[in-house]
Amino acid sequence: MEHGLNIRDMGGFETNDGRVTAFGKLLRAGALQKLTPQEWGRLKEYGVRTVLDLRSLAEIETGRDAVPEGVEWYHCPLQREQIDAKDITGSAERAFAGSLTDGYLNIVKTNGALLASAVRQLIAGLEKGAVLFHCTAGKDRTGILASCIFTLCGISQEDIVADYEVTYTYNKKGMNRLLRMLDEETRGRMEPLMRSDAESMERLLAFYQEIRLSKYLEAYGLTEEEMETLKHYFLV
């Protein structure tokens, strides 16, 4: 879509038990506030009935999702800290202090309840139709939720990492445009945060194994029944 960022279907991935993720069930994306009514109409025709917005309240205030009638919108932040959308470089550096990998691990370690809540809302949405979830770039928070869903469904680490790496290809033009607007020092700090290198996702997936992701989410209220419902709707 001309005015959509990094919108793609999560179908077509094989699970460890031989099933495949279905097309037309889950979509991931970046910012959607520039979508035209016609583009929203196309998403609705594709089956989207639920949109999960992973952005902070400050980010949402800069551009709300103009979802059409018949599509439900839910705010599902993955971080408690409210990111200042007017200071995108500073806020990103604070959220991912140290490295991109540290940022991903920190989100999961310190926001388990929010992550479990987002997964639960996604599963509830699948009962009504396709679910689209997004943040601003469609890379970090969206990538964390996507990797969580894929892991719960038994997708291989290799495929999860490969899907994550594709994000930079879709976002490269816009990210390069933003980098050109920054001074050299800030650009040097920000560029690593804008990439989607395999190592960051590999470390996150290793952490999922360490904490036994399904058990971790159960500790925050997600039930085995809900996880089976996810597989029922998303796998064929």
Summary of the structure (lengths in Angstrom):
residues: 236
radius of gyration: 16.9
end to end distance: 27.0
largest distance: 50.9
contacts: 794
relative contact order: 0.18
helix: 55%
strand: 11%
